[in-house]
Amino acid sequence: MVTATITSKGQITIPPQVRESLGLAAGDRVEFVELGKGQFAIMASTHSVQDLKGLIRKPAKPVNIEEMHAAITSQGAASK
């Protein structure tokens, strides 16, 4: 098990073994994800928005601006 000590300012140094495993370098960001009461996971947050490209498939039929406006209007009216 790898451990770190919290300073009086609430800071920690991430041990080299953990940094290497997460692929972290100076200036990278990390996220703390709550797994349950009193348990968190630390995850590298080094991906850019460009990395999301391709995660959502393209619609089968292209939608034009008029159809977008109609969908927004109908959903807005339905939520009132």
Residue, then its C-alpha position, 0 to 999 in steps of 0.5 A: m500500500v502506498t501512503a502520503t502525509i497531509t500537510s497543515k495546508g491540506q496538501i499531499t505529494i502524490p507518490p511517484q509510483v501512483r503518478e507513474s501508474l496514472g500517467l501524471a506529470a507536473g501541471d496535470r489535474v486529478e479528480f477525486v471520485e466518491l466510491g462510497k462513504g469514506q472512500f474515494a478514487i483518484m483519477a487522472s483528468t488529463h484528457s482534452v475535449q478533443d479526446l471525446k470525439g467519436l464517443i457519440r455516434k452521428p444521427a442516422k438522419p441529419v437534422n436541420i435548424e428548423e427541426m432543432h427549433a421545433a424540438i426545443t420549442s416542443q420540449g420547452a412547452a412540455s416542461k411547463 
